[in-house]
Amino acid sequence: MSHDHSPEAVKKEVRVYLGVFGALLVGTIVTVLASYLKVSTALGIFIALVIATVKGSLVACFFMHLRSEKIMILAFLLLMLVFFVVLMILPIGMQMDTFTDNISP
């Protein structure tokens, strides 16, 4: 991957980083303000997770430079999906196995 180190390109990158910093600052303020909301625990957790996901995505995409690694990220997401499905199926299979053990004479 080639990088443009011209002054204009550097200014553009600095502007992007400052914009992300501003968005993270606003996200932090929203997080603090959301903590004062009088909502149920489940809704509060949902709101906190949405805010954290947005802020984490900004950090990962821009400061960790993952926005250009789409193929690798998709591969890891697919692997995570496979593990998730396996971890969801295993307990069900074990539950069914113990159920059939209990009904046999």
N, C-alpha and C positions, 0 to 999 in steps of 0.2 A: 504494500500500500504506500503510495507516494504522499508526502505531506507538503503542503504549500506553506513556506515560512516567510512569505512576503508580509510587509507591515499591515497591509489591508486584511490579509487572512488572519493575522494575529489579533488585530482589533475586532474582527468579526467573532473569533473564538472567545475573546475576553467579554464581549457583549453577551454572548450566549451564556457563559459561566455566571456573569452578573445577573442575568435574567433567571437562571436556575436558582441562584442564591436568594434572589427576591421571592421566588415562588416557595422555596423552603422556609423562608422567614414568615411569609403569609401562612403557610401550612402550620407552622409552630404556633402562631397566634390563634389560628382556627382550632388547633388542638386544645389550647388553654381555654378558649371560650366554650368549646364543646364540653369541657369538664364541668361547667356550671349549669348545663342543661338538666332539667328535671325530667328525665326519661327513665324507662325501665332499664334494668341491668342488661338485658339482651340487646335492646336498641343502642344503649351506650357502648357496648362491646362492638356492635356492628359499625357504628359511626367511627369509633377509634380505629378499627381495622381498615376501614376505607381510607381514612386520612393517612394512616401508616403505610398503606399500600401505594398511595399516590406519592408520598414523600420518598419511600424506598425505591420506587421505580425511577424517580428523577435522579436520585443518587446513583443507582446502578447504570442507568442509561448514559448519563453525561459524565459524572466524575470517575466512573469505572470503565467508561468507553465501551459499554456493551451494546450500544445501539447499532454497531457495525458487525456484530457477531450473531446474526440472525440464525444461521444454519446450526451453529453449536448450541444456541439456546433452545431451538426447537428439538434438537436431538436429546438434550437433557430433560426437557419437558415430556417428551415421549417416554423416556426411560422412567421418569418419575410417575407417569400415568400407569405404566406396567407394574411398578412396585406398589402403587396405590391399589390397583385392582387385585393384585395378589394378597396384599394385607387385608383387604376387605373380604375376599373369598375364603381365606384360611380359617378365620373364626366361625364362619357359617358352616364350612365343611366339618370342623371339629364339633360344632353344636349338633349337626345332623348325625355324626358318628356316635356321640354320646347318647343321643336320643334313641337311635336304633339299638344300642347296647342295652338300654333300659327296658325296651319292650320285648326283647327276645328271652325265651325261658331258660 
